């Protein structure tokens, strides 16, 4: 396919090739063909342009999964705006940080998020274009998706170095940071994914992973468009209402690791026999669940790994027999395990690192415009805070973030592996493990949230862990809490746990 300058260029070529092919299937409604989505996205582009959105305008997009998300994403791409995907779970404090850090001039949000949006916008003068999707209370700022508006015309000539999208980190240890990707870097990543994982025309990719994340955008929306396949974004809670005829058309699913239990145990949400595989990533998936999908449903769960600052998708594991692996690097990418600039032998733990040339061109906030990029600074490698190891054949294994490493009796211990085992115990809703930092002393503490009505005791948990963990990894203390502390991004705050927990 020629002229692959941007995702919209690819989409436009698919429209010219077969405008009647299904692009977004209807769940009880009529399907949207590629031609339908093309005309709809141009109408939206015209509406947005009238509101002031134009080339280079940084536009935050905060919406739940829906066909409208795809159409707005394509409309913004057509306008050559810079898309800033926002986690729909964010509330005013985190949302305000994203809008301010990215210097977004426009903000498009679902009406259901109005309270958080209006609270965040109170002190942000630079965000001058504010559009509530399907809002009816303010005609001057509302965007009506059903408006019968003429198609947007005008030139479309994006350059490879033009900014395209800003992905934000989850903000586990610090406020979320935004990585600015241009068309060149985005397309390089998309083609790297395509070399390992691609759909076919006529396939249907179902996306229940929140569309703000780079994984469903690149491996779901963009990859489907590149393949000429159909894509349908839904919320996980909408799965039980999906029509059986549509369920039988789903060839693959992109899901959040947290939604795997629902898909396994809820018959109304469970994938049909037509589904070839699930794809997940962005956080560690419980290996017991992945194993259960393979043995109980004969359904492989593929795992992707990436980082906001580089890639952002870096590896894929398509081998279901490689339990716990995040796979091998994409074509054109390199992920090494380093320590002090040296590549480590197979099996030795170190930091994941990528060549500086693969990092995002810029980072938002204080580093943007007044600081060197990683590549320009002369650094050969960009070190992530993730640790793991590689096997001899290049398959990579993720352990945990470096700052979570604990040291017990001279052994390195990573809480992620302990937490996965704890969360497999019936009666535990959430669990977080903290303990002594490297060089410190003390015991491992497991902080657990029980399911409603659970009668689990600390003794029950310790007995369950016998034989499942080596002695030095077994918690010496079990605490029960009503909820785990979280940061502004909604992630569990281990700092708060360490501060308030005796270890």
TATA-V658265 format. One record per residue. N is the residue number from 1. D_LAST is the distance of its C-alpha to the last C-alpha in Angstrom with 1 decimal. Layout:
N D_LAST
N D_LAST
//
This chain:
1 58.5
2 59.7
3 58.6
4 54.8
5 54.0
6 51.5
7 50.2
8 53.0
9 55.6
10 54.5
11 54.6
12 58.1
13 59.4
14 58.1
15 60.1
16 63.2
17 62.8
18 62.5
19 62.2
20 62.5
21 59.5
22 56.7
23 53.9
24 52.0
25 52.8
26 53.3
27 51.5
28 54.5
29 56.1
30 58.2
31 56.7
32 56.5
33 58.3
34 57.6
35 60.7
36 59.4
37 56.1
38 58.0
39 60.2
40 57.4
41 55.3
42 58.3
43 58.9
44 55.4
45 55.7
46 58.8
47 57.1
48 54.1
49 56.6
50 58.5
51 55.3
52 54.8
53 52.6
54 54.1
55 53.4
56 50.2
57 49.1
58 45.3
59 44.9
60 41.7
61 41.9
62 39.7
63 40.9
64 40.0
65 41.4
66 45.1
67 48.4
68 48.7
69 45.7
70 47.6
71 50.7
72 49.1
73 47.3
74 50.6
75 52.4
76 50.1
77 50.5
78 54.3
79 54.1
80 52.2
81 49.5
82 46.0
83 43.7
84 40.2
85 38.6
86 36.2
87 33.5
88 35.2
89 31.8
90 31.3
91 32.0
92 33.5
93 30.8
94 30.1
95 33.8
96 35.0
97 32.9
98 34.5
99 38.0
100 37.7
101 36.1
102 38.7
103 41.5
104 42.8
105 46.3
106 46.5
107 44.2
108 45.2
109 43.1
110 43.5
111 44.8
112 41.9
113 39.6
114 42.0
115 39.7
116 36.9
117 39.6
118 41.6
119 38.6
120 37.5
121 41.1
122 41.8
123 41.1
124 41.9
125 45.6
126 45.7
127 45.1
128 48.8
129 49.4
130 47.6
131 48.6
132 47.5
133 48.5
134 51.1
135 50.7
136 53.9
137 53.4
138 54.1
139 56.8
140 56.4
141 52.9
142 52.8
143 53.0
144 54.9
145 54.5
146 57.7
147 59.8
148 62.9
149 62.8
150 64.6
151 62.8
152 61.3
153 63.4
154 63.2
155 62.2
156 59.3
157 58.7
158 55.0
159 54.3
160 51.7
161 50.0
162 49.9
163 46.5
164 45.9
165 42.4
166 39.0
167 35.9
168 32.6
169 29.1
170 26.6
171 24.7
172 21.2
173 20.1
174 23.2
175 26.3
176 28.4
177 30.7
178 34.2
179 36.0
180 39.8
181 41.7
182 45.5
183 47.8
184 48.0
185 44.2
186 44.0
187 47.0
188 45.8
189 42.6
190 44.6
191 47.0
192 44.2
193 42.9
194 46.5
195 47.1
196 44.5
197 44.5
198 47.5
199 49.2
200 52.9
201 55.4
202 55.3
203 51.7
204 49.5
205 45.9
206 43.9
207 41.0
208 38.4
209 35.7
210 35.8
211 38.6
212 36.9
213 34.9
214 36.5
215 36.3
216 38.6
217 40.8
218 41.5
219 41.3
220 42.7
221 45.1
222 46.2
223 46.4
224 48.4
225 50.8
226 51.2
227 52.0
228 54.2
229 52.1
230 51.3
231 47.9
232 46.7
233 43.5
234 42.3
235 39.4
236 37.5
237 38.6
238 42.2
239 42.2
240 43.4
241 46.4
242 47.4
243 51.0
244 51.3
245 53.9
246 51.5
247 48.6
248 51.0
249 51.5
250 47.9
251 47.6
252 44.0
253 41.1
254 38.4
255 35.3
256 31.8
257 29.2
258 28.0
259 31.6
260 31.9
261 31.1
262 33.8
263 36.3
264 35.7
265 35.7
266 38.0
267 41.6
268 42.9
269 40.6
270 40.8
271 42.7
272 46.2
273 47.6
274 49.1
275 45.7
276 45.3
277 41.7
278 38.6
279 37.0
280 33.5
281 31.0
282 29.1
283 25.8
284 24.8
285 26.8
286 25.6
287 27.6
288 28.3
289 30.1
290 32.0
291 33.1
292 34.1
293 36.4
294 38.0
295 38.7
296 39.4
297 41.2
298 42.3
299 40.8
300 39.1
301 36.2
302 36.4
303 33.5
304 33.8
305 31.5
306 32.1
307 30.8
308 32.3
309 33.2
310 35.2
311 37.2
312 35.9
313 36.3
314 35.8
315 35.6
316 36.8
317 36.3
318 39.4
319 39.0
320 37.4
321 37.2
322 34.7
323 31.7
324 28.7
325 30.8
326 31.4
327 34.9
328 37.1
329 37.9
330 40.7
331 44.1
332 44.3
333 40.6
334 38.4
335 34.7
336 33.6
337 30.4
338 30.3
339 28.4
340 30.0
341 33.1
342 33.7
343 34.0
344 31.8
345 33.4
346 32.9
347 29.6
348 27.8
349 24.9
350 25.5
351 26.0
352 28.6
353 31.4
354 34.8
355 37.9
356 38.3
357 41.6
358 39.8
359 37.6
360 38.7
361 41.4
362 39.5
363 36.3
364 36.8
365 35.9
366 35.8
367 36.4
368 39.5
369 42.8
370 41.6
371 39.6
372 40.4
373 39.4
374 37.4
375 40.7
376 42.7
377 40.2
378 41.1
379 37.8
380 38.6
381 35.4
382 33.0
383 29.4
384 27.2
385 23.4
386 23.6
387 23.2
388 25.1
389 27.9
390 31.6
391 33.8
392 37.2
393 39.1
394 37.1
395 35.0
396 31.6
397 28.2
398 25.4
399 21.8
400 19.7
401 19.5
402 18.9
403 16.3
404 14.1
405 14.3
406 11.4
407 12.4
408 11.8
409 14.5
410 16.6
411 16.7
412 16.3
413 14.5
414 15.4
415 13.9
416 17.4
417 18.7
418 16.1
419 16.7
420 20.4
421 20.4
422 18.4
423 20.9
424 23.8
425 23.1
426 25.5
427 24.1
428 21.2
429 22.3
430 19.3
431 15.9
432 13.3
433 10.6
434 7.8
435 5.8
436 6.8
437 10.2
438 13.3
439 13.8
440 10.2
441 8.5
442 5.5
443 5.4
444 6.5
445 6.4
446 10.0
447 11.3
448 15.0
449 18.2
450 20.9
451 24.6
452 26.8
453 27.9
454 25.4
455 24.7
456 21.8
457 19.5
458 16.1
459 18.3
460 20.6
461 18.0
462 16.8
463 20.5
464 21.3
465 18.9
466 20.6
467 23.0
468 21.9
469 19.0
470 19.0
471 16.8
472 14.5
473 13.9
474 13.3
475 10.1
476 9.0
477 8.2
478 10.8
479 11.2
480 14.7
481 15.9
482 19.5
483 19.0
484 16.6
485 16.9
486 19.5
487 21.2
488 25.0
489 25.7
490 24.1
491 21.4
492 17.8
493 15.9
494 12.7
495 12.7
496 12.8
497 10.1
498 7.7
499 9.5
500 9.4
501 6.1
502 3.8
503 0.0
//
